[in-house]
Amino acid sequence: MRSAIAIRRLPPRSWRSISIGWVHSTLGLRRSPAKHQGRNRMKKFLRMGGGLLAASLMVGSAAYAQTTLTMWTFLDINAKGGRNAALKQIISDFETANPDIRIKVEPQVWSTLAEKFVLGSNAGNAPDIGWVNSENLGFIMNSDAAADLKPLVLDGWSDQQKQDSLLNSSFSAVTDGDAVRAVPLLPSTWVLMYRKDLFDAAGLTAADVATWDGVTKAAKLLTKDTNNDGQNDIWGIGLGLSQERFSVTPAFLATVDGNGGIFDDSCNATFDNDAGRAAVAMQVDWIDKDKVTPREALAMSSDDAIDQFAAGRYAMMIIANSRYEQIQRTAAGWDGSQLAIARVPGMTAGKPGPALLVGWWAVQWSKSPNQEAAAKFISYMSGPDGAKLWNVPGEQIPTYRSVAERPEMSEPARQGLRATSEILASSGVLMPGKCNWGRTQADFNLATQQVVLGQATLEDALRQAEQATDERQ
């Protein structure tokens, strides 16, 4: 395990370095010579006293749990999965230590979280805490929706915590002047996931897919009609090319690699060029010429394609490393322990492709009525105690050196995490936080669709894609 994650930044470069008292009352009871009347009044007194006691306890309890924080995230603490379990335990531990604060989780669609948070802020009804993925940080950085977490969270970090953190350089993406608008929670990157059992059977190793040309050759060997019915049962490489619930594809990564990024210093898109056209043409050829990706990939979301990979239909695919545990757990028709990770392929031999340092960030609504409580939870969720749970059982990349050095990270089950951490340490790239590239991936998908379907030439498709990205800045 490398001791720190060294990150290379793509342009633009900018450092945006009660006690509730008991209710006392006098019950006016007249004396009566009748013994039974006295007993009846005593019963009435006890009933009334019991009611007052219950009411007092209820008032005290309500005051004790007086603050409820609403948090929007893509996770569901009532669902299966390591990340869901980790968040549920983090909340439980925090609420135990802070009985006056409760966390209300409202799961959202992951791809629209940032946009919805900003719209909610504009309407005056955003949650106290929101989650934002790196691709959509532009929504946050170009609005006033998020509070400055430097005085609320980061200034409270001890020197030990600052030195322990592995992600200090990532704050450059979310710093605006002296204000820091987000705190990293779940760092991730895209990797080439592949089935080692299929690679072994074809005589392939990770070295054979170190370049995109190598991926194409390997995909041809891996595409199989296993039951001789005229239909491929296993495809060489999977893609999800829909316009909704999309993610990074090989064309996007190959463009970043060949072009040195997709923006200039002013957030102008710069991929309508030879690098961009070659990258999209590669995906088009996989479908039309090489026949290593099914045509239905044009309509598949990223989630659909990942499900197909887990179901055994794809031999390899570019996937966020955070899905590793999910794919191992849901593998059907093959042994999930055969899931392996390789670096993103490069355009040229000897130079690996970019490992984009992305992931999920916590933001706090600038107009939240619960600023102190919200900051307290963000600090805990993103701090060392939270990081331990994100790592295990969450199966996420360690964000602190002390977490990375725990014995748990040496276990065979963490091989994927170790491999990803090494990849980030050696070739991590940080995308510019102020540039809005959240839907640029969809622009690349649309360009691929248009060329495959004969709706546009490669040149026209790339020109339209770049224009669409520019219009969102």
Buried (B, 14 or more C-beta within 10 A) or exposed (E): BBEEBEBEBBBBEBEBEEEEEEEEEEEEEEEEEEEEEEEEBEEEEEEEEEEBEEEBEEBBEEEEEEBEBBBBBBBBBEEEBBBBBBBBBBBEBBBEEBEEBBBEBEBBEBBBBBBBBBBBBEEEEBBBBBBBBBBBBBBBBBBEBBBBBBEBBBEEBEEEBEEBBBBBBBBBBBBBEEBBBBBBBBBBBBBBBBBBBBBEEBEBBBEBBBBBBBBBBBBBBBBBEEEEEEEBBBBBBBBBBBBEBBBBBBBBBBBBBBBEBBBEEEBEBBBBEEBBBBBBBBBBBBBEEBBBBBEEBBEBBBBBBBBBBBEBBBBBBBBBBBBBBBBBEBBEEBEBEBBBBBBBBBBEEEEBBBBBBBBBBBBBBBBBEBBEBBBBBBBBBBBBBBBBBBBBBBBBBBBBBBBBEBEBBEEEEBBBBBBBBBBBBEBBBBBBBBBBBBBBBBBBBBBBBBBBEEEBEBEBBBBBBBEBBBEBB
